[in-house]
Amino acid sequence: MAVPADRLLRRTLRFNAVFSVLSGAIMVGLAGPLAQAAADGPVSIAGLDLPIVIELLGLEVAAFGALCAWIASRPIAPLAWARLVLAADVGWVAGSVIVLLLPAAWTTAGIVGIVVPALIVADLAVLEFLGLRRIKTAN
């Protein structure tokens, strides 16, 4: 039985969708407590208090998850959109590193809350890259 060339990419995008929507909902719903657990004192990023930043990121992450679900559901996967998802995931990992370098008093929970999702997203990016390469090789 032949495995479709886009199977890895579709499965990865579906997982990314579920992970992103759930993570985004948690970020929106628990922005205040997450901010309190993440830092010892008040943190401001781009002039916004940390709870607001977490809530806004949560909305964006949930929307990103919806985009991943849409891409995975198309009869023919739109590869340009899949490449955009890959680029966004790489950007998330890079952004996580930058956030860790900000002059903030991150708690252990805060560091874990930044590093663990970044590692998951990095894994997703690798799988998306391999899925896109598999499609290119098959064509």
C-alpha positions in Angstrom: 0.0 0.0 0.0 1.4 3.4 -1.0 1.5 6.2 1.5 0.5 9.6 0.2 3.5 11.9 0.0 1.7 14.6 2.0 0.7 12.3 4.9 3.5 13.4 7.2 2.8 17.1 6.6 -1.0 16.7 7.1 -0.6 14.8 10.3 1.9 17.3 11.6 -0.3 20.2 10.7 -3.3 18.5 12.4 -1.3 18.1 15.6 0.0 21.7 15.3 -3.6 22.8 15.0 -4.8 20.9 18.1 -1.7 22.0 20.1 -2.1 25.6 19.1 -5.8 26.0 19.7 -5.6 24.3 23.1 -2.5 26.4 24.0 -4.1 29.6 22.8 -7.3 28.9 24.8 -5.2 28.2 28.0 -3.2 31.4 27.4 -6.4 33.5 27.0 -8.3 31.9 29.8 -5.4 31.9 32.3 -3.3 34.9 31.3 -3.3 36.5 34.8 -2.3 33.4 36.7 0.3 32.4 34.0 1.9 35.8 34.2 2.1 35.6 38.0 3.7 32.2 37.8 6.1 33.2 35.1 7.9 36.1 36.7 8.8 37.3 40.2 7.8 40.8 39.5 6.0 42.9 36.9 7.2 42.3 33.3 6.5 44.7 30.4 7.0 43.7 26.8 6.7 46.4 24.2 5.0 48.6 26.8 2.3 46.0 27.6 2.0 44.2 30.9 2.7 40.5 30.8 -0.9 39.3 31.3 -2.0 41.3 28.3 0.9 40.0 26.2 0.0 36.4 27.1 -3.7 37.0 26.3 -2.9 38.6 22.9 -0.4 35.8 22.1 -3.1 33.3 23.0 -5.5 34.8 20.5 -2.8 34.7 17.8 -1.8 31.2 18.6 -5.4 29.9 18.5 -5.9 31.7 15.1 -2.7 30.1 13.9 -4.1 26.7 15.0 -7.2 27.3 12.9 -5.0 28.1 9.9 -3.0 24.9 10.4 -6.3 22.9 10.5 -7.5 24.6 7.3 -4.3 23.8 5.5 -4.4 20.2 6.6 -8.1 19.9 5.5 -7.6 21.0 1.9 -7.9 18.2 -0.8 -4.5 19.4 -2.1 -2.4 20.9 0.6 -1.5 24.5 -0.2 2.3 24.3 0.0 2.9 28.0 0.2 0.7 28.2 3.3 2.5 25.2 4.8 5.8 26.9 4.2 4.4 30.0 6.0 3.5 27.8 9.0 7.0 26.4 9.0 8.5 29.9 9.0 6.1 31.0 11.8 7.2 28.0 13.9 10.8 28.8 13.4 10.0 32.3 14.3 8.3 31.2 17.5 11.4 29.2 18.6 13.7 32.2 17.8 11.3 34.5 19.7 11.2 32.2 22.7 15.0 32.5 22.9 14.8 36.3 22.7 12.1 36.3 25.5 14.4 34.3 27.7 17.1 36.8 27.2 14.9 39.8 28.2 15.9 41.4 31.5 13.1 39.8 33.4 13.0 37.8 36.6 11.7 34.6 35.1 10.7 32.0 37.6 11.4 28.3 37.0 7.8 27.9 36.0 8.2 30.8 33.6 11.3 29.3 32.0 9.6 25.9 31.7 6.5 27.7 30.2 8.7 29.2 27.5 11.1 26.4 26.8 8.7 23.4 26.7 6.4 24.9 24.1 9.4 26.1 22.1 10.8 22.5 22.0 7.4 21.2 20.9 7.2 23.8 18.2 10.8 23.1 17.1 9.8 19.4 16.7 6.8 20.4 14.7 9.0 22.6 12.5 11.3 19.7 11.8 8.4 17.4 10.9 6.9 20.1 8.7 10.2 20.5 6.9 10.5 16.8 6.4 6.9 16.6 5.2 7.5 19.4 2.7 10.7 17.8 1.5 8.9 14.4 1.1 6.3 16.1 -1.1 9.0 17.8 -3.2 10.8 14.5 -3.6 7.7 12.7 -4.7 6.9 15.3 -7.4 
